């Protein structure tokens, strides 16, 4: 995954940006990952965006929203959600000003979920608070160093943090939410044809990459198939199939198949008694 991210960033945006990559060698939370960028970021304004979030409105929109606020030390994109306990939550005091931030609270006092985009002007204070958390081993939700906790310490140090609203965003951090994001985005596009389609049925919406081969099967609805994948004698619905993946004689629903993976079903020999139910 690390190499894929580097390759994608450089190929897609290398003409516009100069990248510096910082590796988080141990998974100790979002706050820990930001903490490790101190030498690169401290002293400069920073836009922090989580890689497992997709946003309808672009980063330029977020910067404009930040600039329209009353000169805060930082701002956070938020959206009203039905189940805020799955997210960091912002509690507001007046207007757009944040009074308290809580990471994945058991009993949320607000429906304003932190959407995964942050704009920080005062990065000196941010890294001071992150250093305090790490050096004193102050861990938050999940036993990890949380960016939410560092921002809360900024508030307690009299920093002003405001919020701006994010219109539509898709959380891709869990399999079920990734599949839902895939469904929503496919509905906005048009179904394209596979390069090789042999005695197969396509049920829109479906997105095929380059050099995809489908033989003897049904694909769709709500399926994304990446480059060079091969699907043979299979039914695939509401799923994501990675690059160079191979599916043979399978019936998949709500599945995610990674790059280069092979999924096949062998013949089964069964002796099934009267009035039995077998699910394979």
N, C-alpha and C positions, 0 to 999 in steps of 0.2 A: 504493500500500500504506500509506503514512504516513497519508493521510486516512482510510482504512478503519479503521486501528487506533484513531485518535482518536475517530472516530464510534462505533465499537463500544464502546469503554471508557466513553464518556460516556453513551450510550444504555442500556447494560446495567447500569452500576454508579454512575452519576452521583448517584443518591439516597443512596448509602452512603459515597462517597469524594469528596474534592476532588483533582483531578488537576493535576499540573504536568508538562508534557511537555518533554523535552530532546532536541533533534535532534542526531544524530551525522552530520555533514555528509560525512565521509569514512569508508569502511569499513576501519578499521584494527584490528579485533579487539574481543572482548568487554571486555577490560581497558580499552581506549580509550573504549568507550561508557560504562562505569561511571565512569571518570575525569572525563568531561564533566558528571557529575551532582554534582560536589563541592559546589557552592554550595547545592544543595538538600538533600543527604543528610548531609554531614559533621557529626559530633557527635550523630547520632541512630542508634538501632538500625535495621538495614535488612534486609528480606527481598528477595533477588534471585532472580527466576525467569525462566528463558529462555522466550521466546515460542514456540519451535519444539518444546517438550516438552509432552506431555499426561500428567497424573497421575491415577491412579484415586483415591488418597486426597487430600483437600483440603489447603489451606494451613494450616488450623487444626490438622490432624494433625501437620504439620511443626513448627509452633510448640510444640505440646505435647511432641513428641519432643525439641526443643531445650531446653525448660525442665527436662526430666528429666535432662539431662546435668550434669556437675560444673562449672558456671559457666565454660564456655569463652569465649574471645574471639570465636569464630565456630564454626559447625557447617555440615556439608555433607551433603546427601542422597546416598546411594550405593546401588548395586545390583550384585550379582554378575552378570557377563555372560560370554558365550563369546568375544567378540572385543573385548577392552578397548582394543586399539590404535586404535580409532576414537574414543576418548573421552579426557577427562582421567581419570587414574587416581590413587587414593589408596592409599598404602602405610601400614599401621598398625604402631605400635610395641607398644602394649599396650592391651587393651580396645578402646575406641572412639577412642583418641587417634591423630591423624595424625602420622606421622614425615616423610613426603615426598609431594609432589604433582607429577605429571608430566603434561604435556599431550600426548596422542596419541603415546605412546612406541612406538618400533620394536620394542622387546623388553620388554613390560610385565612387571613383577615382582609384580603383583597383579591380581586379577579384579574389584576394586571400582571400578566405573565411576562417575564423578561424574555425577549424574542431571540437573543443571541447576537445582538449588534450593540457595540459600545463605542462612544467617542470620548476620548480622555484628553483634555487639555493639560491638566496638571499631572504629568506622568512622574514627576519627582515624588509627589505625595503618594501616588499609586504604588511605586516601587518601595517606598518607605514602609507602607503598610504590608505589602507582600513579604518584604524581608522580615518584618516583625512576626508574621504568621509562621514562616518557614523556620526561622532561627529559634523560635520558642515552641516549635512543633504544635501549633494550634490548628487542629484539623476540624473540618466541618462535616457536612452531610456526606455519608458514605465513607467516612474516615479519610477524606482527601482535603487538600488545600483548595479552598473555594475562592474564585474571583469575587463572588457575591459578598463573602465575609470581608475581603479587602476593601471593597467599595463601601461597605457599612462602616468600617473603621475610618474611612475618609470622611463620611458624614459626621461621625462622632468627633472628628478633628475640625469641625465647622466648615468642611468643604460643601459647596453647593452642587448637588446632583439633580438634574431634571430629567424628565422623560419626554419622548416624542412617540407618536403612534405609528406602528408598522401596519400597513393595510392587510396584505395576505402573506402568510408565511407557512412553510411546510416543514415540520419537524421530521427529519430523516434518521434520527438517532436510534429508533427501535424498528424491528422488522415490520410491524404492523403499520407504523406511521410512514415508513419508506414506501411501502406498497400503496398506501393511500395517496401520498404525494405523486407517485407514478401514475395512479389512476386519474388524478385531477389534471396533471400536465398533459397526459395523452388525450384527454377530452378537449383540450384547447387546440390540438393539432390535427393533422390529416394522416390517415393510414397510407403508408407507402408500400410498395410491392417488394417481396423478397426477390433476390437475384435468381434463385432457383426454386420454383414451386411446382411440385410433382404430385398430382392427385391429392392435394391438400386443400383445406378450407380455412380461410382467414375471416375472423369475426371482429370487425372494428370496435374500438380503436386499437391499432397495433403499430408499433414502430420497429422497423427492421433496419439493422445496420448494413454495412457492405458485405457482400459475399456470403450471405446467409442462405442456407439450404434447408428447405422443408419438404419432407417426403411422407406421404401417407399419414396425414394427421389433421388435427384441428388446432389452430392457434388463435387465441383471443376469446373474449374481449380483454382489454386492459393488460396487454403484454408488451414489454420492451425486450428486444432481442439484439444483442450487440454483434459487432463485426465477427465474421468467420464462424458463427455458431452453426451447428447442425442439429436439426430436429427430425427424428425418424419414427414413424408409427406411434405417435404420441398425441396426447391432448394436453394443452397448456393454457391455463386461464389465470387471469389476475396475478401475473408473475413477472419476474425480472430474470432474464437469462444473460449471463456474462459473455464476454469476448472469448472465442475459441471453445465455448462449452459444447458438450455433446449430450443430447437426450435421446434415449432409445427405449421404445416400448414402455413409456411411463404415462401416468395420468397425474398432472400437477395442478394444484389449486392453491393460490396464495403462497407461492414459493419464491425464494431467492436463490439462484444458482450462480456461483462465483465464476470468475474468469478461469478458463482451462479445466473446469470441472466436468466429470463424466457421470451421468446418472442413467442407469439402465435397470430394467426389470428382467429377471430370469423367469423361466416357466416354473410354475408351482404345481406340485402334485398333491392333491387334497382328497381326503375321504371325509365328506361332510354328512353328518347325520341329519335325520328328519327335523324340520322346523328350526334349523340352525341359521344364524346370521354370521357371515364372514366379511370383514372389511379389510381390503388390502391396499 
